Amino acid sequence: MMPSRGMGAVSPNKIPRKIQRKDANVPVKLYCAGGMAKGGKVDKPFWEKDAPKGHKTKHLSPDKKSAAKARAKAAGRPYPNLVDNAAVAKMAEGGSTEAWTRKEGKNPKGGLNAKGRASYNRAHGAHLKAPQPQGGSRRDSFCARMKGMKRKLTSKKTANDPNSRINKSLRAWNC
């Protein structure tokens, strides 16, 4: 008997199927919603990938070990897992994350300040520029994109809050 199509029913295309990796003869379960495949190509998670040539593994310093333990505790885990260790290993030597993710890299009026843009550019190889509130094609594009995000991707509470980051950014760009 086929299950009904109501809440909790499993559609036939959501049932896991087995596939073969192109680089190994190991079957991998692939789920239709997400899984390990991106665009039809099977990709390994970072902990299964081989290290680049010439890369030597480094042990975490005591400061980074304590940061990983704190991160795990904040997430409700009794001890750090691989993701905690990887996130802490990517931190700058000062023991903190990039400036664009912290308060010191954000403009209180919305968006990123010069330090935040510089740290984002270093981390991602990007070329973020300062806001263009006086007008122009960059401003028009930004306003159209952010107004759509405000309408579709924020809650009513955030959309109506004058101190939310998205409303501050729209004001800074004179949208």
Secondary structure, DSSP 8 states (H G I E B T S, - for coil): ----SSTT---GGGS-EEEE-SSSS-EEEE-SSSTTEETTEE---TTTS---TT-------HHHHHHHHHHHHHTT-SS--HHHHHHHHHS-TTSS--GGGSGGGB-TTSSB-HHHHHHHHHHHT-------TT-SHHHHHHHHHHHHHHHHHS-HHHHH-TTSHHHHHHHHTT-
